[in-house]
Amino acid sequence: MDKELPAAMVSQKRRKLLGILVLVMLLLVAAIYTMRYVLSPALKRANIITAVAEKGDVENTINASGEVLPEFEEVITSPINAAIQQVVMDAGSKVTAGQSILKLDKAATQTEYDRGKFQLESKHNDIKKLRLELDKSYFDLQSSNEVKQLRINSLLADVENAKRLFKAGGGTREDIEKAELELKVAQLEKKQLENQLKSKQQSMQVEMRESEITAAIQANELHALERKLQQASVVSSREGVVTWVNKNIGATIREGDALARIADLGSYKVTGSISDTYMDQLHNGMPAIIRINETSLRGTITNIYPAVQNGIATFDIKLNEQSHKLLRPNMKVEVFLVTAARNNVVRVANGNGFKGTPVQDVFVVKDNKAIRRTVQIGMSNFDYVELKDQINPGDVVIISDMSAYKHAKEITINN
């Protein structure tokens, strides 16, 4: 016969079985909640950034950097070797045309100018002396030539007389030949003297011309030195603002060294720089956008420098608003060069969620759910991204980084 178990033992087994069942149920409930969390993750609305898709224009841009510079800036250089004697205007001072900026010690140049002036006067005196000497030499030769002509005339008469005496029987053939020989000698001497006179005249002209050229060169050098002396009092040639001045009083300055810069702060340009890998995309007339804080200014490329330094290409941008109130000299700005543009496309504000790939998953918010969609990405810039499909105007798109949810198809959004 079977022996009946005690009631206490039966009750204990029931409690144990009930406990196992409760534990299994708890584990099952936990597993269900865990699966629901895995399959449908959740996030807080405050942790995401959204933007509403809309119709509009999108420009494709490449990033560059830039520096704001005065459109017109004059660099004043030292006209002479000198020392800085006095600084009249400091950087930031407004100047008018003709106003002195600084003064140079020009004593050494003044001494050089005075010495050149004396040398030029001495050269002029040498020219006068040479002209007198040449004139005297020419006059002496001319006089000798005239004497030779008189001698020839006399010898011609002697030849005629010798011939008449010979016909009359009072002379000999030897007398005629002697007279004719003396005449030929005199004629040759006169011809030699005429050649000498002609040569002397030409050499006189050459010597005079050479002396005059030397004097003219000295005069030009003296005039140039005089102009440099006049420029040694460094003055502004236009109205503007002194952006920089050499304030090292007593410092030795060589001719051509920069002394000051004067800029017209009423008009600015931007000098941009970009990697030379984009060099083939740059061209004159290319639209550009300059970003200063939250303000965007428009402009166009007007000049591309052919030289590339350290892999960086540079270019100048002419601004549409050259005197905008936010522009400051030497200000660093962001530059965006427009390579292409499309009108009336679906766009959304750019954000960290866009990685620059042509195909990308984005999340669209509907009610309290974020639903993943795979979209074609078109043009993009710092403001907008073009969405070619799967997104309609009015859709709310999450633009913040959602890479942590790349495997989720749907996300619950909690307030």
Secondary structure, 3 states (H helix, E strand, C coil): CCCCCCHHHHHHHHHHHHHHHHHHHHHHHHHHHHHHHHHCCEEEHHHCCEEECEEEEEEEEEEEEEEEEECCEEEEECCCCEEEEEECCCCCCEECCCCEEEEEECHHHHHHHHHHHHHHHHHHHHHHHHHHHHHHHHHHHHHHHHHHHHHHHHHHHHHHHHHHHHHHCCCCHHHHHHHHHHHHHHHHHHHHHHHHHHHHHHHHHHHHHHHHHHHHHHHHHHHHHHHHHHHCEEECCCCEEEEEECCCCCCEECCCCEEEEEECCCCEEEEEEEEHHHHHHCCCCCEEEEEECCEEEEEEEEEECCCCECCEEEEEEEECCCCCCCCCCCCEEEEEEEEEEEEEEEEEECCCCCCCCCEEEEEEEECCEEEEEEEEEEEECCCEEEECCCCCCCCEEECCCCHHHCCCCEEEEEC
